[in-house]
Amino acid sequence: MNKIFDKIKNFLRKFFGLYIIDENKPVPFSQQVLVTGTILAVTCIAFTIMYLCSYSKSVISVNMDETSQTSTSSVTKEVSETEQVSKSESSDENSKEESKEESSNTEESEESMDTAAMLGNMTTVLKTTDDLHRGELILVNKELSCRYDGENAEPMADTKSGSYVLVDNNVSLAPDVTLKLNDMMDTFEAIYGENDVMVACGYRDYNTQAHLYFEEIDKKGKEEAEKSVAPPGYSEHQTGYTFDLDLNREGDAGINYYGDGIYSWINENCSDYGFIIRYVEGKDEITGFMYEPWHFRYVGVPHSIYMTKNNMVLEEYLDFLQKYTSNSPLYIKDDEGNEWLIYYVAESNDYETEIPVPQDKEYSISGDNYSGFIVTVSN
Ligand SMILES: [Zn+2]
């Protein structure tokens, strides 16, 4: 052990002239100053280098964070709305999210500034968990059932116009939908002089849907049957916002309406009246149904116009709307210059959700049947 210690002493003596270690030899003061100064200088340089290294590392990591935040927020904006759907988000977190989004995209920031200002003074109204399952924009598909079966439906025999026929006097729809259908079919008849379009089915109750479903399964098997008939409880026909068209031809069985020939006018212009072709070509993976040119769903203007122009089915459209808040609403203008502002409010954890609405403008609120509410403002 002593040998090792001696070796270290000799090494230090040779290298630094540290005679101070050897008690027997006096050390000149100038040499002590020189050695101590050198050690201090080397230590200072070493610390400076270490500090610079750690600083540049932290700068890089901050930049990475910013990049990941930006990309996260743009993903939130563009693709996934899961974060915004999250019911646990407080309004503070929402505004943070929005400010992040604004800083990440100047154009959107300017757009959101303008559209938010267009709403004017705001107040709030309350909507309940029950309301989430009501309204013209509720999504009903193979995963989402119709909670309030036929609540809106009323027989249309007395309120329909003469420009089309009903398969029987029991055909029912929500009264507003009947009026829009009257408008559309009156225009069609005025242009083409035909009144042979028939509403083959409007509102369908749970038992009728169950009967149809099991009848189809008996014919085709479950997998094939479910491509065209929804299980009971999960049919859009139970909402009162949906109908199937047919042509009034004697002796014909089944649906003969394909939206072709002169009838293509109906399918091409129905969005102006608030209707969409609910099951379009190429989207059966999303909707769960094959193309049905006879099956119309009322969602209301301007939603029908926007969805049709942008080739979105209802599932896609409702997902898309979730990135628009009252601080940054979606702005829609139609060919006639009518303007709308549309935004989404996630359902709160409580029974009631506070919905911000404009004080001085007309608006309507619809649940989406799964996560929140859509506010549609006429500007
Ligand atoms: Zn249908």
Residues whose N, C-alpha, C, O or C-beta is under 5 A from the ligand:
A	BS01	ZN	F243 D244 H295
